[in-house]
Amino acid sequence: MARRSKLKVLALLPVLALAVTACGSGSGSGSTTSTGVKLVEAGKIKTCTNLPYPPFQFKQGNKVVGFDVDMIDLAAKKLGVTQEIVDIQFDVIKSGAALDSGKCDVAAAGMTITDERKQNLDFSNPYFDEVIALMVPKGSGITSLDQLKGKKLGVQRGTTSLDYAKEKGFAATEFEDSGKQLQAFQAHQVDAVLQDLPVVNDWLNKEGLKDKYEVGAQIKTGAQYGFAIKKGGNPELLKTINDAIGAAIKDGTWAKAYETWMGSAPDSTPTTK
């Protein structure tokens, strides 16, 4: 009997090992705060983003900072936890895969709320109005996409800038992140780029870029950014984030953060529910 029991235990070991691996993959031990909010890892709110995306998320030394970081920090403070950034491809974020797999609790990536993305994600109330910018060589005289017919346009993969370019009939060159997009523009691999206005403005504030490039056109899409959580997975966390956004807009914290990271006072304030 002892031998048979031992053999059974040995036979079960590979199965148990697989189960432990599956449960632990990317999701930590999991925890629930005193307010009933479920988190992937105790004491942390893990935020998936795609770096670099200044001024929303970018590295400053060894630390990730930016407008989105400040906003999620407000939710973290409500929960009594700290924020941890998880850098991952944007396609994995917008598809919902990063949240479904337990790699993070929330996605914060300057992400526009769209009907397509709502199929895979639960979005917070809007926290930022979207404006897309066409960045062109300085003095080029280009003020619209129509003037770029037959030329190469660079966009970031998976973004609403790509969607807009396609709507206008462009087979745009796609780049994995905004950093690679800018590098390609500087290397003359593309003739112009479409990107969110705050990102372009951040680029133009850098030494050596403002003398070479400019905003040729601004496109107000009427869309807005939102933070996202797992579809149907964490309504308590969604409420905490919404409460933090609402309070920040009401007490001026949002406007102060906007001015810090965008370099000017906001022209508009997002409409919350």
Residue, then its C-alpha position, 0 to 999 in steps of 0.5 A: m500500500a505504501r508503495r502504491s501511494k508513493l507511485k500515485v503521488l509521483a504520478l500526480l507531481p507533473v500535473l500539480a506542477l503544471a497547475v501551479t505554473a498555470c495559476g502563477s503565470g503573470s498573475g501573482s498570488g492575487s489579493t483583495t483590498s479592504t474595500g473589496v477591490k481585487l488586485v493581481e498582487a498584494g500591495k500593488i496596482k499593476t499598470c500595463t502601458n507601452l513605453p515610451y509614450p510621453p507625456f503620458q508614460f515615459k522613463q525619467g531616470n529609472k522611474v516611469v512618470g507622466f500624466d497617466v501615471d499621476m492619474i493612476d497614482l490617485a486611484a492607488k492612494k485610495l486603495g492604499v497601494t503603490q503603482e507598478i508599471v508593466d511595459i508591453q506591446f500596445d496590441v496586447i493591451k487593446s485586445g484585452a489579452a494583457l488584462d485577461s492573462g493577469k499581467c496587470d490590473v489596469a491599462a493606462a496608455g493614452m488609449t482612446i475609447t472605441d466601440e471595437r475596444k469596448q468589446n474586449l475591455d471595460f473603460s473608465n470615464p473619459y479623462f482626456d480629449e483626443v486630438i491627433a497631430l500631423m507632424v511635418p518637416k518645418g517649412s514644408g508648407i504641409t497643412s493637411l493629409d491631402q498634401l501627402k498623397g503619394k508620400k510615406l506616412g508613419v503611424q504607431r501600430g494599433t492606434t486611432s492614428l492608424d485608423y484615421a490614416k486608413e480612412k483617408g486612404f493611406a497605406a501607412t508605415e506602422f511602428e511598434d511604439s512612438g519612439k521607433q516612429l520618431q526615429a524613422f521620421q528623423a531617419h527620413q524613412v517616412d515623410a510625415v507622422l500622425q500621432d496624438l498631439p501631446v506626444v508630438n508637442d513633447w517631441l517638439n520641446k526636445e532640443g534639436l527637434k523644434d528647429k526641424y519639425e512642426v505641427g502641420a495640422q491638428i485633428k479634433t476627433g471628438a474621441q476621448y481617452g480612458f483607462a481600462i480593466k478586464k472585461g467584466g472582471n473588476p467593477e470595484l476597481l473601475k469604480t475606484i478609478n472613476d471616483a479618482i478621476g472625478a475628484a481630480i477634475k473637481d478639485g483641480t488636481w487634473a488641471k494641475a497635472y495637465e499643466t505639469w505634463m502638457g506645458s500649458a493650461p487645458d483648453s477643455t476638460p473631459t466630460t465625465k458621467 
